[in-house]
Amino acid sequence: MFLQGTGHYLKVHKVQTLTSSNYAGRNEGFQSTFANMIVPRFFLVLASIQGILAANLLSPSPPMGFNNWARFQCALNETLFTTTADFMAKSGLLVAGYNRINLDDCWELKNRTAKNELQWDPVKFPHGVPWLAKYVKKLGFHLGIYSDAGNMTCGGYPGSLGYEEIDAKTFASWGIDYLKLDGCNVPVPKGLTLEGTYRQIYSKWHSVLSKLPDPMIFSESAPAYFAPWMGVTDLSDWYSVMNWVPKYGELARHSNDIMTYDSGGAWDSIMVNYQNNLLFARYQEANHGFWNDPDFLIADHWELTLDEKKSQFALWCSMGAPLIISADVPNLKKEELEYLTNKDLIAVDQDALGMQATLVSQDGTWDVLTKNLTNGDRLVTVLNRGNKSGTISIDTDRLGLFTYCNGTYVDYKVKDLWTGKSKAVTTVDGIKATVPAHGTAVFRVTLPAVCDQTSWPTGLIFNTASFNCLTETHTPLTEVSFRKCNGSDSQVWSLNPEGGRLRTQDDGTRCLIAMPGDGTANGTVYINRCEGKGIQRQKWHYDVNGNLKNGFTKGCLTEAAGGKVVMSECGNGVNEQVFGMPSGSVGI
């Protein structure tokens, strides 16, 4: 915080079992029992597997609750939290799942005790933080707290650098079970890089928290200090930090703070954090129980329209993001409470599969996102970025859905998650939505009983630095290139889970192929007739680090100068080689 299928298979993600050396929820030290298995869809006894998952994870679903920062910043006190908890308990927010009350910066005094322990400000918290923890616990909440990885918090209060063990034990003794660790004022020791310093500190916190008698959810702010808002253009450190945060904690903030109540630009701030969250879907997919955090729900920001507030909520739910409200909760309007407690959207956010919706298409006005849900349903989310209401029609094949199941032409049941109404949709009709300016429509698509198959990963392949999209260009040489995303079929790719073959909606008979160049890692990439599933030159593998590799040609897919697509030697988080892929692609 800073001041101011081949159709017959469903991919089941990593199920992890706890070792005796670690507490539940820590990825480090876990064994992957079902890592990236492909199982028949009827094996949606997945519910029992998810039960095992939930038992072994600190945060099997994204955290939900309240934090004071974006609304009140340093104007916090005991009464703020007790009145907020009281209201949440009686208004339906607690029953809806918002069960965390988190203190942010400025809760403490500016000096430690003689034993080097942090101490709460007795003026702000006359009964003390332990009393507050007991108070909210009686109502059904958990209490979380804030500290900083450096020698001072962002607000100028004592940081935890060098006091990690003392502070962890202090927090635990107060009844805290959630720590948000910010990253202001971190000095870099001689011989270490900035990224290496943050890794050292956050890994130490992971170790310290893992040794506590009771587990504590760890929210990491480290990635935010390497994001583009810091003025960096080489994103390799940002990517590196995102590679290691899932090992140490349960959620991580990757961007600048969402806009605070006393500032303008709230909608732009939501869009920046939403866009950044799209870059990192692979980490949430590959690390069950880890959540990308685009920051708080600013549900009462004075500058936002109701449609914009609902959009933020719908997008956060679609991405399986933490739902932490930062607002004057007791004074929320009826319509704000209604959308914040929408059961259908919260069910999407808390879905046990833990997937993040990814882009099917993006054209400057319309963003279409999709993902699979635990029971085999398909989520479809439609954001209207434009400044006026509009209508869009989405072909079901763009969503990875099939026109025929087992030789039978099918219709799909489509539920509007805002209205709760359902209707049958044919593959000819597609899904139609009229969406207000800056609004978001969300649909849940249920496959008919005749289908024993699930959708293929389908959507954009885009460079996460340039945000250019891989495009089939229809030249005589059947080339591909990276171009500005435009929403065309030539940019919507489907990944066949059996053969790792990639093809566009524009021409389903041709696949992406790589061939060696000069015998090194260099090679050419083009589109040609799809061959058998064992042909390595058209088999692609998507790594969690964002690299897209070919089964025949060495190296990694690369966006070269002028949008040219080549294979070149793999680098470490190189801007030109890190890509976003459709949800469900990791490990194929």
N, C-alpha and C positions, 0 to 999 in steps of 0.2 A: 504494500500500500504506500502510495506516495502522497505527500501533502499536495496539497491543493485538494443349369444343372445338366450337365446332360440330363438334367431334369429329374433324376431320381434320388438326388442326394441333398442333404442339408449339412452344412458345415457346423460342427460343434466346437466351440472354442475351448481353450485350455482349462482343464479342471485341475486344480492344484491341491496337493495333500500336505498337511502340516508336519514338519519335522520337529523333533523334541528340542531343537536348538533355537527355535523361533516362535514368536507369537503369531496367532492368526492374523492374516491380512498383510504380512510382510512378504513381498515377492521373492526376496533373497532367501535362499535356503529351501525353497519349495521344490517338489518333484512334479513334473508334468505328466499326469496320468493319461489324459486323453488329448494330448497336444495335437490340435488341428486334425482331429479325426474326421472322416467323412462317413456318415451313417445314414441309413434310410430314414426318410421323413417320418414313417410310422413309428420310429423309435422316439417319438415325442413323449416318452417316458422321461424326456428331458427334464421334466419337472422334478423327478427324484434326483437327477444329477445336480440340478440347481440347488436342491436342498442340501446336498453335500457341500456345494460351493458356499452357500450362505453360512454354513457352520464354520467354515475355514477362513472366512474373510472378515476383516474388521469393518469394511464398508462394502457389502455385497451389492448395494445400490447407491446411487448418488445421494450425498447428504442433503437434508432439507431443514430449514430453520430460519433464524433471524440473526443479523449482524448490524451493529449500529453505524458502521463507518460512512457509507455513501450518503446516508440521510443526516446524521448528527455529527460526524467526525469526532472531535475531541469533547463535544458537549454531551458527555455520557455521565450517568450516575446510577445509583442503586434503584431509584424509583423508575427510571426509564425501563430497566430490565424486568422489574417485578410487574409493573403495569402492562408491559408488552406480553409477558408470559401469562398473566391473568387473562388478558383479552384473547390470546391465541388459544388458551384452554377452553374458553366458553364460546368462541366464534366459529369453531369447526376447523380452524387451521391445524391444531394438534391432531385431531382425528384424521385429517387429510394427509398427515405424514410429516408436518413441519415440527420436528421434535427436538431441535437444537437451538439453544440460546448462546450466542457467541459474543464475547467482549473483544473489541478491537483496540487499537492504540490509545494511549493516554489514560489507562486505568490505574497506573502505578505512581509512586512517588519518584522523585528524581535522584534518590540515593538508596543504596542498599543498606541492610542492617549490619551490625558488627560481625555477623556470621556470613556476610555476603549474600544474603537472601533478598529477593525482590519483595517489596511490600506494597500493598494496595494503598491508594489515597483514602485516608479515613474520612475526609470531607465528602468525597464522591460516594464512598461505600462505608457508611457509618457502622453497619453490622458486619462488614467484612465479606470477602469473596467466598470463604467456606460457608458462611451463612447463606449467601445467595445461591450457591450450588445446591444446598439442602432445600432451599425454598422452591427452586424450579424443579428439582427432582420429585418433590411431593406432588407437583402438578403433572408429572409425566415427561419432563424435559431432561436433556443432558446439557451440561455447561461446558463451553469451550473458551479458550483464551488466546491472546495474541502475544507474540514476542518477536524479536528480530535476531537474525543471524550475525549481525555486526556488533559494534561496540555501543551503538545508540540506535533506538528506534527511529522511524521516519519523523516522529513528532518530537524527538529530542529527549526521550526517556532512556533509562539504562537498557542496553542490549544484552544478549545472552552469550556473546563471544567470550570463551574462556570459563563460562559458568554453566555449561550445558547440564552436567550431572546435578548440580545444586538446583537449578531452575526446574528441571524435569521432576525431581523429587518434591520440590515445593508445590508445583502445580498438582501433582498426583495427590499430595496430602490435603489439598484444598477441595478435592472431589472433581477435578477437571479430567475430561477424557477426550479432548480434542484440542490440538495445538495448531494455530496458524503461525507459521514462521516466515516473516518478511525478510527482505534482503538489502535494507539500507545500510550505509556506513560500514561496508565490509572492507577492511584493509587487506592489501595483497602482499603476502610475505615475499621476500627475495627468493627468486628461483621458481616461483609458482606463477601461472597465468591466472587471470581473473576467473575463467571457467574452472580451472583446477582448484582454486581457492573455494569457490562455492561448493564444488563437489566434495571437497574435504570436510567442510563444515556440515553440509546436509547429511553426508554419510555418517558423520559422528553422531548427529542427532538421531538418525535411524538406529544406530547401535545403542545409544542411551535409552531411547524409548522402548526398544525391544527387551531391555533388561528390567523394566518396571514390573512389579507384581501384576498390575492390571494393564491391559492394552490401551493405547491412546491413538486416536486417528491423527495422522500427520498431514497437514495441508502445507504444501511447499510453494513459496513465491519465487523461487530462484529463476525459473525461465523468463519471468517478466523483465528481468534486468539484462536480458540479451536480445530482446525483441526489437523490431524495426523502429519503434517509437523512441528508442535510445539513440537513434541516428546511425545505426549500423546498416551496411549494405551487404556485407558478407555474412550470411546467416548460419555459417557452420557451427559457431558456438551455441547459437539458439537451438539448433538441431541436436548438438551434443548433449546439452542440458536436458532436453526432452527425452533423449535416449536413456539417461540414468535416473531421472526422478521417479519413474514407476518402480524402481528397485527399492526405494527408500520410503515412500509414502503412499497415501491413498488418493490424493488429488493434488493438482498443481495448476497455479495461475500462470498463464503464458503471455499475458498482454498487460498493457497499462491499466490502471484502475478504471472501472466504469465511472462515468461522469457523476460527480457528487451533486447534491441537491442545490447547492449555492452557485452552480455553474451552468452555463448554456451548452449547447451542442450534444444533448443527451442521445438523440437518435443516431447521429453520426458515431458517437461512442459505442452504442450498441452494435452498429453495423461493423465497425472495426474489430471488435472482440468476437463477433459472430464469424466474420471472415477468417480471422486468425484461428479460431477453433476448428474450422474446416480443414486447415492444413495438417492437423495432428490426429485425425480419426484413427490412424493405424495404431497409435499407442494405446488407445482405449480398447481397440479390438484385440490386440495381442496380449494385454495385461488385465485379465478379468479382476475386477475389484479396484481398478485404478480409473480415475475420472479426470478428463480435461475440464478445467474450470475457467469459463469466460467471465467470471465475476458476478456481482450481485444483481438481483432483480430489483430495479428501481421503480417500484410499483406506484409510487405517488409523485414522481418527478413532475413539477409544474409545467415543464415544457412539452411533455409527451401527450399525444392524443390517446384516447382509450384504445384505438386500433393499434397504435405503436406499442403500448404497454402489453396488449394481448399478443402482439407479434413476438416481443422478446420472450414472453413465457412459452409460446408455442415452439419457437426455435430452440430454446434451451431444453425443453422436454424432448423434442425430436432428436437432439444431439446427446441425450442422456447426460445432461450436465447437472451439477449441483444446483439446487433451488434454494438459495439463501436470500431471503427478503431483506432489503435494507430500506425501510420506510417508516413513517410514523404509523405503525400498525394499528393502534387503537382508533385512529381516525381515518382508516381506509374507507373508501366509499363502497356501497353495496355491490356495484358492478365490478369493482376491483377485487373484492373478496370472492365474488362468483367465479371469475376466471382463474384466480389463484387456487381455488379448490375444485377445479374441473377434474372429475375422477378419471375420465377417459384419457386426458392428456397426462395426468400424473402417472397413470398406469403405463403409458408409453415411456415416460422418463425413468420409471422404476423397473422396467421390464428386465427380467432375470438374465436375458442374453447379454445385456450390457453393451449393445452395439450403438455406434454413433451414425446418424443419418449423414449421407454424403451426397454430393451434387450429381444429379442426372444431367442437368443442363443449367447454363447461366448465360444470359444475353444482355445484361445491363438493366433490364426491367424485371424479368422473371427469373427467380431461382427455383428450381425443382429439386427436391431431395427425396431420398428413399432409403429404407433399411428393412431387414427382416426382424420379426418379433418372435418370441419364444415359441408360440403356438403355431408358427408357420405363416401368420398373417404378414402382409407387407404394408409398411407405412409410406404415405405420400404426403409431403409437405410442400406448399407452394407459397413463396414470398413474392409480393408485389413491391419492388423497390421504387416504382414510379410514383409520381405526384398526383395521379388521378386513378380512379377505379378502372378496372379492366377485367376482361374475361379471357380465360385460357382453356385450351383443350389438350389433354395429354394422352398420347397413344399408350396403351397398356404394354406394348412390346418394349417401349422405352424404359419401362419399370422392371424389365426382366421377367415379365409374366408371359405365359404361353397362350396362344390362340386355341390350341388343342391339348387335351390331356387324355392320354391313352386312346387316341383316335377319336375323341369326342370333342366337339366344339363347345366351348365353355363360356359362361357368364360369371362375373365376379360380384360379390356383395361388397358394397362400398359404404362405409359409415362416416358421416361428417362428424368429427369429434367436437365441434363447437355446438352444433344443434342436437346431436345425438340421433339424428335420423339416418336411416339406411335405405339403399335402393340397389337394384340389380343394374350392372353396367356391362355392356357387351364389349368385346374387343374392337368392334367396328365403331361404336360410339366414343370410347375412351372416357376419361374422367374430365369433366368440365367444372370449372370454378369461376365465379365472379368474386373478385377480391378488392377491397377498398385500398386506397393509397396507403402504402406502408403497412398493409395488412398481411396476415398469413392464414391460409386455409390448411387444414390438416385432415387427412382421410386414412381410415384403416381398411385395407382390402383383404377380404377373406376368400380363400380359394375354395372352389366347390368340392364336394366329397369325392367326386370322380378323380380329382388330382391327387396323386401320391408323390408329387414332385414339388420342389420349391423353386423360387426364382434364382436366376443366375446373377452374380454381381454385375451391375449395369450402371454406366454413368460416365462421367468425365475422367480423363487422364490428363492432369494438369501439373505444370511445374509450380512448385510451392513458393518460388522466389519471383518469377515473372508473371505467374498466373496465366500463362498462355496454355492453350489446349492442344493436345495431339489431334491432328486433323488429317483425314483421308482427302487427298487433293485432286484425284481424278486426272492426273497427268498421264501422258502416254506410257511413262515408265512406272505408273502406279506408285508414285511416291507418297510419303507422308511428310507433314511439316508441323511446326508449332505455330499456331495463329491465335489471335485474340478470340476468346470464347464468344460464340455467337448463337448458341442454341440449336445449331443444325444437326441433322442426323449423322453427318460425317464426323461429328465430335463425340457421339454417344457410343461407347464401347461396351461390349459384353464379354465377360471372361468365362469360358467353359471350364468348370471346376475339374473335370476329368482330364482334359488334355492341356490345360493352361493356354488355350488358344484365344486370341483376341480378335474380334471382328466388330465392325461398326454397324449401326442400324441402317446405314445407307446402302450397304451391300453385304448381306450375310453369307455370301459364298466365298468371300476372300478374307484372308487372315493376315495379321501382322507377322512379318518374317524378318529375320536378321541373317546376314551372311558375312563371313570373315572378309576383312580387307586385305591387309598386307601380312597376315599371319600373326599379328600381335593382337592386342585387345581391340584394335580399330576394326570397324565393320560398317556395312551399309544396312539400312532398314527400309523396307518397302512393303507393299500390299500385293499378295498374289493368291491364287486359288488355294483354298483350305485343303490340307492333306490329312492323312490318318493321325490319330491322337498320339502316336508314338514318334512322330517326326519332330526331332529336337529343334530344328531351326524356327519352328513356329510355336514352340513351348516357352512360356514366360513365367517368371517367378517374381513375386513382389515381397521384398524384405521389409521388416518393420522399420528399418532405418530410412525407408523411402526409395531405395534403389529398385529399379526394374531390370531384371537380368534375363538373358536368353539361354536356352538349353544347349545351343550349338556354338554360339559366338562368345568369346571372352569379353569381359568388360560389362559396362552398364549403359543403358539407354541414356542419351545425352541430348540436351537442347543446345545445338551449336549456333554460331553466329547466323543471323538472318532467319532464324527459326528452323534451320536444317536439323534433321534427325539422324544421328549417327550412334554407333557403339564406340565407346572409348574406355580407357582404363578407369576403374572405379576409384573415386576419391573418398575422402572422409567428410560427409556432409557438404559436398560441393553444390553450390547453387544450381548448376546446370543439370544435376543428376538426382535431385530429390523431387518425388512426385506424389500427388494425391491420387488415390485410386478409389473405385467404387467400394462401398461397404461390403465386407466379406471376402476381400481379395488377399489379405495377409496370409502368407504361408502356402498359397496355391502355386 
